[in-house]
Amino acid sequence: MRIALSVLFLTTQMATNVAMAQTAAEREACESDYKKFCSGVEQGGGRIIKCLSDHMSELTPECQKVVKANTPG
């Protein structure tokens, strides 16, 4: 039982670290575009990704990929 819990804990920690790394990479890809177009937008509720998608044609190619990957639909 202890081994199963340890494996579950380690797996959860590894998945969390990977997700955080992707988020950091995504933020880095869109940082300049965010500052340029959406710095006044309140965070939460998908408002920033909506703002970025409203400026899709003006975004860097890297940020366009991030926005497309995170836009529902």
LINVEN-V240101 format. One record per residue. N is the residue number from 1. PSI is psi in radians with two decimals (NA if undefined). NEAR is the number of other ideal C-beta (glycine too) atoms within 8 Angstrom. D_CENTER is the distance of its C-alpha to the mean C-alpha in whole Angstrom. Layout:
BEGIN
n=N psi=PSI near=NEAR d_center=D_CENTER
n=N psi=PSI near=NEAR d_center=D_CENTER
END
This chain:
BEGIN
n=1 psi=-0.76 near=4 d_center=35
n=2 psi=-0.68 near=5 d_center=34
n=3 psi=-0.76 near=6 d_center=33
n=4 psi=-0.74 near=7 d_center=31
n=5 psi=-0.68 near=8 d_center=29
n=6 psi=-0.76 near=8 d_center=29
n=7 psi=-0.76 near=8 d_center=27
n=8 psi=-0.78 near=8 d_center=25
n=9 psi=-0.83 near=8 d_center=24
n=10 psi=-0.72 near=8 d_center=23
n=11 psi=-0.75 near=8 d_center=21
n=12 psi=-0.75 near=8 d_center=19
n=13 psi=-0.72 near=8 d_center=18
n=14 psi=-0.75 near=8 d_center=17
n=15 psi=-0.70 near=8 d_center=15
n=16 psi=-0.75 near=8 d_center=13
n=17 psi=-0.69 near=8 d_center=13
n=18 psi=-0.77 near=8 d_center=12
n=19 psi=-0.69 near=8 d_center=9
n=20 psi=-0.66 near=8 d_center=9
n=21 psi=-0.72 near=8 d_center=9
n=22 psi=-0.72 near=8 d_center=7
n=23 psi=-0.74 near=8 d_center=4
n=24 psi=-0.73 near=8 d_center=7
n=25 psi=-0.71 near=8 d_center=8
n=26 psi=-0.75 near=10 d_center=5
n=27 psi=-0.74 near=8 d_center=6
n=28 psi=-0.69 near=7 d_center=9
n=29 psi=-0.52 near=11 d_center=9
n=30 psi=0.06 near=15 d_center=9
n=31 psi=-0.86 near=8 d_center=11
n=32 psi=-0.65 near=7 d_center=14
n=33 psi=-0.69 near=14 d_center=14
n=34 psi=-0.84 near=11 d_center=12
n=35 psi=-0.65 near=8 d_center=15
n=36 psi=-0.74 near=7 d_center=18
n=37 psi=-0.45 near=12 d_center=17
n=38 psi=0.29 near=12 d_center=15
n=39 psi=-0.43 near=7 d_center=16
n=40 psi=0.03 near=3 d_center=18
n=41 psi=2.32 near=8 d_center=16
n=42 psi=2.37 near=4 d_center=16
n=43 psi=2.67 near=5 d_center=13
n=44 psi=2.70 near=5 d_center=12
n=45 psi=0.28 near=3 d_center=13
n=46 psi=0.19 near=6 d_center=11
n=47 psi=-0.64 near=10 d_center=13
n=48 psi=-0.78 near=10 d_center=11
n=49 psi=-0.57 near=10 d_center=9
n=50 psi=-0.79 near=8 d_center=13
n=51 psi=-0.82 near=11 d_center=14
n=52 psi=-0.72 near=16 d_center=12
n=53 psi=-0.49 near=9 d_center=13
n=54 psi=-0.35 near=7 d_center=17
n=55 psi=0.39 near=11 d_center=17
n=56 psi=-0.80 near=9 d_center=16
n=57 psi=-0.26 near=4 d_center=19
n=58 psi=-0.12 near=6 d_center=19
n=59 psi=2.76 near=13 d_center=15
n=60 psi=2.69 near=9 d_center=15
n=61 psi=-0.65 near=6 d_center=15
n=62 psi=-0.76 near=8 d_center=12
n=63 psi=-0.62 near=12 d_center=10
n=64 psi=-0.72 near=10 d_center=12
n=65 psi=-0.75 near=9 d_center=11
n=66 psi=-0.80 near=11 d_center=7
n=67 psi=-0.80 near=14 d_center=8
n=68 psi=-0.69 near=7 d_center=11
n=69 psi=-0.39 near=6 d_center=9
n=70 psi=0.10 near=7 d_center=7
n=71 psi=2.17 near=8 d_center=10
n=72 psi=2.52 near=2 d_center=13
n=73 psi=NA near=2 d_center=16
END
